[in-house]
Each structure stands twice: as structure tokens, then as C-alpha cells.
């Protein structure tokens, strides 16, 4: 069974901190990436691709918020975190969630317009 993937380690490594790069090796990138992908899916409603390679180009915006979410998810697993780093990663996580709010999928009808209709059998 394929696990949904939004981003690759190569895409997020330049964005996250050195401490978190080390933690990704210990905890496992796949586990953290899947957690981040679920957060992104749950908050936006986007359909997760089977792999980052099959991610549509219009979803490339997910790379930065995914990296920041993955970085935040590593924080409790780090043995020592400076207060300054924790504040930075919290701010970036909050920024990631704000970015997700800007990309919420809104359902539309097939014509993109609302439908009003009459239901047979109902009387005024």
C-alpha cells in the first residue's frame, strides 16, 4: 500500500534547522512527513498524492508549510532545545497553519454555482 507523500526529505532539508535534520535521521522522515501530510490534508481538504513526484505543480506551495510542521513535530523529540529555537519553530508552525488557511479547498458544484430547486411532493 502506498503511503501518501507531499514532500521529500530533499525538499525540506534546506528549510529546517540543523538540529531537526539530525532528528529526522533518528525518528524517521517518513513518519514525520506522514503526520505533516495528514495535518495539511485535514486543515485544507486537499487530496494527498501517492508520492511527492506525483504532486501536482499547483500544490508546490505545501513544501514550506510541510517543512515547518515537520520541524515542529521534531521539537518534543529533541534532547535539548533552546528557548530561542522553540519560539522560532512555534512561530514558523503558526505561520504554516496560517498558510494552510489560505489554501482551504472549497467544494463547488459542477457548474461552480449554487443550485436552487423544487422538491417534488412538498406542498406549501
N, C-alpha and C positions, 0 to 999 in steps of 0.2 A: 504494500500500500504506500502510495506517495504521500509524503507529508507536505502540506502547503508551505511554500517558501516565498517570502517577499524580497529578501535581500541576501547578499553573500557576505562572507567574512571580509573579502577583499574590498567590498563597497563601504563597509562600516569602519574598518580599522583606521583610516585616516581621520575619522571624525571623533572617535572615542579616546579617552585618556590611556596613558601607558599602563597604569595600574589595572585598568579594566581589560586591556589586551592580555595581560598575564592571567587574569581570572577567567577569561574566555577559554584559555587552554585547559584550566583546571576543571571548571564547571561543564564546559562543552558548549560551543557556539550553537549547535543545533537546538538544544534545549531552550536557551535564552531567546533565540530567533523565533522559535515557535510560540513562546509566551508573548513576545512582542507582536508577532503577526496576529495572534488572537485578540490582543488589546486593540490593534488597529482595525481589525475586522469588526469587532464588537462596537467600537466607537464611531465607525464610518459607514458600515454596511457594505463595504467593497467585497467583491468575491476574490478570495485568495487564489493566486495561480498555483499550479503544481510545482513550479520551480521559479527561481529568480530569472532564469533565462527566458521563461515564457511570460514574464511580467510585461503587460502592455506598456508602451512608452509613456502613455498618459498617467501611469502610476509611478513614474520615476521620482515623483515628489516624496514618496514614502521613505526614501533612503535616509535622509537626515532625521526625521522623527523616529524611525526604527532604530537608528544608531543611538539616539539619546535615550530611548526606552530601554534598549538592551544595556546601555551603560548604567542606568538607574537600577535595573534588575540585578546587576552585579554588586551594587553597593553593600547590601547586607552580608554578602559572602566574602567581602574583603576583610582581612585580619585587622588592618589599621586604615582608618580614613580620617584625613584632616577635616576640620570643620569647614575650612575654605572649599575643599573639594566637594564635600557633601552639599554645601549651599549651591555651588555651581551646578552640580548634577541635578539637584532638585529644581533649580531654575530652568535648566535645559529640558527636564522631563515635563515641567509645566508648559514650556514653550511647545514641546512636541504635542501635548494634548490640545493646545490651542490650534496648532496646525491641523490636527485631525478634525476639529470642529469646523474648520473652513472647507473640509472635503467630504462632508456627510452626504451620502447618496440619498437623493430624494426620489421616491417612486413616482413615476408618471404613467399615464395611460398610454395606449398605443398611439394616440394622436397627440399626446402631450397636453391635452386639455381635459378639464373636468367633465364628467358626464352627468346629465340630469335626465331621469327617465320616469316613466309611469309604470307602476307595478300592477299588472292585471289582477282583478279580483278585489281590489281595495276600493271602498266607497267613502266619499266624504261624509 
